[in-house]
Amino acid sequence: MHRHAAFRKRADRTRGGRGHQRHPVVPDSPDFGGRGSGDRTSDESPETVNSTEHLGQITNYRKRPLAFLLHYVRRHRTAHLVILGSVLLAVICSVCTQYGLKGLIDVISQGPAAQGVWAAFAVLCGLIAADNMLWRVGGWVAARAFVRVTGDVRSDLFLHLAGHSPTYFSERLPGTLASRITATSNAIFQTENTSTWNVIPPIVAVCVAVVLLTTVNPVMAGAVMAVSLAMAALIFRLARNGTPIHREFATRAAGVDGELVDIISNMSVVRAFGATMREHQRVTGAIGEEMTARRRSLIYLEKLRLLHAVLTAFITAGLLAWGVVMWQHGLATPGDMVLICSLGFTILHGTRDLAVALVDLTQHVARLGEALDSLLVEHDLPDHANASALKAGPGHVTFENVHFAYPSRPAVLNDLTLDIQPGQRVGLVGASGAGKSTVLSLLQRFHDVQGGRVMIDGQDISQVTQASLRDMIAVVPQDISLFHRTVMENLRYARPDATEEEVLKATEIARCRDFIEALPDGFNTMVGNRGVKLSGGQRQRLAIARALLKNAPILLLDEATSALDTESEQAIQAALDTLMEGRTVIAIAHRLSTLQNFDRIVVMKAGQVIDDGTPEGLANRPGPYRDLLRKQAPVAEETRPVLRVA
Ligand SMILES: Nc1ncnc2c1ncn2[C@@H]1O[C@H](COP(=O)(O)OP(=O)(O)OP(=O)(O)O)[C@@H](O)[C@H]1O
C-alpha cells in the first residue's frame, strides 16, 4: 500500500472509533444502564494514536516539511490539479494578451482601411476574458481545498500530540504546543497560497514571455532570460541563507505564546503572590526577544528586495535601449516595440516577483519546518508492535519485582511486589514521596517500568493496547480537572453515549444531582475554566459520578476529601462506598481512618512495601502503620479523617 494512503487510512481508522474489545460489565457493580465502559464505542480514545503504524508514518515527515505538505495536497489531488490547471492557463492567456495587443497595433498601424481589425480585437478581448475568469476558477476551488488542508493538518497533529506520554507534556508548555499546531496550519496555508499565486504564475509568465520574445529577437530573448535566471538564482540563494534567522523568529514567537498561556492559566497564583509586575517583566523579556528576532528576519528580507530593485532598474534600462536601437535600424515595427517593452517588463517583473515570493516561501517553509520538528516527535510510549486488547477479567492487579525511576532521577520503586486480588480494597499509605502516586501511574502505564512487570488479570500491561488498558480503569484524581463545557458534557466524558437516565442515576448515587439542579442552567451550566465555578466538593462528586458512568473493574482513588466540611465528607464517603462496590480498589490515603473499611493496608517507604495487612491487624501490632495511626490520633479527635481519593 502506498505510504501516504496507508497513513490516511490509519488516521481515518483512528478517528472512526475502533472495535477494540471492551471488558464486560462488572458483575457486582451498581447498574448504570447495564453497560460497561466496553460499550463506549463512539469515544475516540487518544491512545489509539499510539498505533505504531501511525507513528511510522507521520513522524517520517519531521525533517521534511515539503513532503509533509505534499502528503496533504495528494489527499485533495483533483482540487489541486484544477487550481494548477486554471492558474497555468490564466497566466498563458495573460501573457498572450500582450501578443494580442501587438497584433491589434500592427493591424491598426496599416491605416483605417486595414483588414482584420475586428478579428484582432476579438482575439484580444477573448484572451482578457479568459485570463480573468480562469483566475477566479482557481480562487474558488482554492478557497475550499486550501482550507480543507489546514483542517486535516490540525486534526492529524492533534491526534499525534494526544498520543504522547505524560512525560512529553510535563516537559513542554501547553501554549507552545497549541501555538505550534496553529503555526503549522498557518504556514501550510501560506505556503500553498504563495506557491499558487506568487511562485507558479511568474515562472509560467516568464517562460511564455521568453517564447514570445523569441519571435521578435531570439538573441534578446536569450539574453533577458539568462540575466533574469541568474538574478533569481542569486536572490533565492541569499533567501535560503536567511532560513536560520526566520526559524529563530518562529521559535521565539512560539515561546511567547507558551509563556502567556502558562501565566494566564496560573493567574490565581500570580495574584496571590502579588507577582503581576514580575510576570509582566518576564513576558516583556520574552516579547523583546521575539521582536528582535522578527526585526532581524524582516530586515534580511528588505535587504534582498533592495538588491533586486537595483538590479531590475539597470536591466530594464538596458532592454529599452536595445529596443530603441532596433527600431532606429528598422528592425522592429511599432507592434514589436510594444511587445518588446511589455514582454521585457513581464520577464523582469516576473523574476522579481518570483524572487520575492521565493523569499516568502522559504520563510513559510522554515516556520513549517520548525513547528514540525517539535511536534512530530516519536511517541515515547507506543503500543507494543504486537499489542492486543487487554482481555477483560475481574481486575487482578500484580506488581512483580517492579523497578522504576523517573528520567534522570534516582529510583522511586525498588523491587516492588504487590498482589491485589479481584474485588479487594487496598489503601496505600506512607510518607510523602514514598512512591504511592507512582504506583497508580505505572498501573495506568503513564511510564514504562525499568524492571519487573505490572500485570492485570495475568496480562503484562506493556504488551496490551493502551486504549484497552484505560478501559479497565476508572480514576478519581486528587486534582479534578473539568473541561470548560457544561456539567452534562463533563459527566458524559466517561461514556458519551450514556443515556440521560444513566447520567441522572449516577449523579444521584454520587450525591450531586441536587446541587447540579440548583445551578443556574442545571445540567447545562458551564463549569468555567477547569471547573472553577464549582466548589472542591462539588467537583469531587462530579468526578465520582463520572467514574460510576465509566463502570470499570479497577478503581484508583487519590485523596479526594481533604478540604471538605464534615457534611460533604459524609456525602462523598457514601458515594465512594457505592462506587467501590464490586471493584478492585487502590486508594491513596493520608488520613488513615478513611481506610477502616478497606480489606488491606499497604504501607510504603522509599519505594518499597514495609508493612501489609488488614487495618485491624496492622493497628493491633507494633509497626509503621501503628506509628502512623498514633501520629494522626490527635488530629483524628478534632476532625474525622477521610479517604483521599485519586
Ligand atoms: N513526573 C515526575 N518526574 C520526576 N520525578 C517525579 C515525578 N513524579 C514524582 N516524582 C518523584 O518521585 C518520588 C515519588 O513521588 P510520588 O508522587 O510517587 O510519591 P507519593 O508517595 O505519592 O507522595 P505524596 O503522598 O506526597 O503524593 C518523589 O521523590 C517525586 O519527587
The ligand as an SDF file (V2000), in Angstrom:
LIG
                    3D

 31 33  0  0  0  0  0  0  0  0999 V2000
    6.9000   13.2420   36.8830 N   0  0  0  0  0  0  0  0  0  0  0  0
    7.9250   13.1190   37.7290 C   0  0  0  0  0  0  0  0  0  0  0  0
    9.1630   13.3410   37.2860 N   0  0  0  0  0  0  0  0  0  0  0  0
   10.2100   13.2050   38.1130 C   0  0  0  0  0  0  0  0  0  0  0  0
   10.1080   12.8160   39.4040 N   0  0  0  0  0  0  0  0  0  0  0  0
    8.8870   12.5870   39.9130 C   0  0  0  0  0  0  0  0  0  0  0  0
    7.7250   12.7240   39.0970 C   0  0  0  0  0  0  0  0  0  0  0  0
    6.6460   12.4080   39.8530 N   0  0  0  0  0  0  0  0  0  0  0  0
    7.1100   12.0900   41.0700 C   0  0  0  0  0  0  0  0  0  0  0  0
    8.4530   12.2020   41.1160 N   0  0  0  0  0  0  0  0  0  0  0  0
    9.3120   11.9000   42.2450 C   0  0  0  0  0  0  0  0  0  0  0  0
    9.1060   10.5460   42.6050 O   0  0  0  0  0  0  0  0  0  0  0  0
    9.0870   10.3930   44.0120 C   0  0  0  0  0  0  0  0  0  0  0  0
    7.8150    9.6760   44.4310 C   0  0  0  0  0  0  0  0  0  0  0  0
    6.7250   10.5190   44.1350 O   0  0  0  0  0  0  0  0  0  0  0  0
    5.2040   10.0590   44.3490 P   0  0  0  0  0  0  0  0  0  0  0  0
    4.3690   11.1760   43.8320 O   0  0  0  0  0  0  0  0  0  0  0  0
    5.0040    8.7190   43.7780 O   0  0  0  0  0  0  0  0  0  0  0  0
    5.1230    9.9730   45.9250 O   0  0  0  0  0  0  0  0  0  0  0  0
    3.8330    9.8820   46.8610 P   0  0  0  0  0  0  0  0  0  0  0  0
    4.1090    8.8230   47.8450 O   0  0  0  0  0  0  0  0  0  0  0  0
    2.5980    9.7520   46.0600 O   0  0  0  0  0  0  0  0  0  0  0  0
    3.8830   11.3130   47.5350 O   0  0  0  0  0  0  0  0  0  0  0  0
    2.6590   12.2210   48.0460 P   0  0  0  0  0  0  0  0  0  0  0  0
    1.9860   11.4880   49.1460 O   0  0  0  0  0  0  0  0  0  0  0  0
    3.3330   13.4620   48.5200 O   0  0  0  0  0  0  0  0  0  0  0  0
    1.7670   12.4780   46.8670 O   0  0  0  0  0  0  0  0  0  0  0  0
    9.2100   11.7780   44.5980 C   0  0  0  0  0  0  0  0  0  0  0  0
   10.5660   11.9390   45.0040 O   0  0  0  0  0  0  0  0  0  0  0  0
    8.9290   12.7200   43.4500 C   0  0  0  0  0  0  0  0  0  0  0  0
    9.7180   13.8840   43.5120 O   0  0  0  0  0  0  0  0  0  0  0  0
  1  2  1  0
  2  3  1  0
  2  7  2  0
  3  4  2  0
  4  5  1  0
  5  6  2  0
  6  7  1  0
  6 10  1  0
  7  8  1  0
  8  9  2  0
  9 10  1  0
 10 11  1  0
 11 12  1  0
 11 30  1  0
 12 13  1  0
 13 14  1  0
 13 28  1  0
 14 15  1  0
 15 16  1  0
 16 17  2  0
 16 18  1  0
 16 19  1  0
 19 20  1  0
 20 21  2  0
 20 22  1  0
 20 23  1  0
 23 24  1  0
 24 25  2  0
 24 26  1  0
 24 27  1  0
 28 29  1  0
 28 30  1  0
 30 31  1  0
M  END
$$$$
